[in-house]
């Protein structure tokens, strides 16, 4: 059921972004994507209402759900998944580089989205979701920083989840980060081997 939801949502989103790209250009499609899934949740955090904060968390979680499906289906494929914007038929080293760039953007998207979830929880629970030993003067910076050090499994200990719900999301981000790195590494090795075999066959 989750696989079917991933396929249907990704197909619908890709078709819509294709329409934007055809009508307004590639840059407009990329801008739409980032404003919807990165900019909107962050903007909602600044609204002084817990309802909007909860909405920011839901949008961020939805994007994380999409990223998980996008990564999974990019590696394992699916017969009903249509060609997405950014999906490549990789036949050269140059296209591998393009795929790496796309993967890094997804990685950054996860950092931003989990950071939005953490900041939302901090606001919903009136500053009790995370303990921050040395808060920065910039709003929301600390928990985006925490998202970065969590997904890379560095963890300096200056920001600590204090509630079970925040601990649960932190565990999810660690699993996402490690799984993403392993899948990407496996996919790139496989692609490189396929390209080398193709070159030998062509020669």
Protein Blocks (a to p, Z undefined) as FASTA:
>chain_A
ZZmmmmmmmmmmmmmmmmmmmmnojklmmmmmmmmmmmmmmmmmmpccfklmmmmmmmmm
mmmmmmmmmmmmmmnopaklccdehiacdfbfklmmmmmmmmmmmmmmmmmmmmmmmmmm
mmmnnoplpccfbacfbehklmmmmmmmmmnononolaccfbfklmmmmmmmmmmmmmmm
mmmmmmmmmmmmmmmmmmmmmZZ
